[in-house]
Amino acid sequence: MFTNSIKPLIAEAQKQMSHSFDPLHDLRHVERVVENTKKISQNIKLSQKERDALELAAWWHDASRALSNRPSMIWMAFFDDNLSAFALLFYAIRYRVVSSVMIKTFFILMCSGMMTGKFMTKIFADKRTKILLNLLKDADMMDVLNIQRFYEAGHLAQMSKANLRKFRTLIWFNLHTNILEMKTIEARVYIEETIKNFIAWLSQTEIYLWHVENFGKEWLEKTMFQLENRLNNVIEMNSISYATSN
């Protein structure tokens, strides 16, 4: 149960995200990220203030998506955490609920930014803050392969050639970089299950044929191949972690 000081900030985040102009970074996405943080942190020893900061960061990490009526699927990723951090600070001052939890959340979001993250983490993040930061990043990335979200992205891609290019770019980026490599052991267990479920869904005849029709068989086969490779890597890492822990 979180402390009263962050209740109005969570309510404001919910309000902001319900008006998000980015259908892939909306209230439903944020709600799933919040649940993911709770799931992967449940067996980690965190203080109540740390859990509050982690949950508050999960609610606010994409708040910047509601600031523009035309948020870019690509470029917004470079700045969203930083803008969200300052949006949180603005409302904390407005509601007069500036607290140690809010300040820690502010720095978690600043350290999470793609452009300034490494610098901010090196300067401002202590060991405990890094733990929260890794949990937030893993919880967010776990939603990349959420089936409903991926399906909705596919429908959006059909609306224009520009959207189709963005969709292909995002899929390539997600599968060819380390973005899906979980930073915490706890999250790796869940991402293995998530990838397995995603492959099973994508292999269903109706779903498979829909993607072939809209994106081409070659693209889909390459995507499936990359997913299988990603799954094998995760399984190997989980096996190593299990062997080490025992």
SULDAWO-V415666 format. One record per helix or strand. SS is the DSSP state (h for helix, s for strand). FROM is the first residue (numbers start at 1). LEN is the number of residues. Records with the same first field share a line. If there is no record, write none. Layout:
SS=FROM-LEN / FROM-LEN
//
This chain:
h=4-14 / 27-15 / 48-13 / 63-4 / 76-19 / 100-13 / 117-8 / 127-19 / 147-11 / 161-16 / 178-3 / 185-19 / 205-11 / 217-29
//
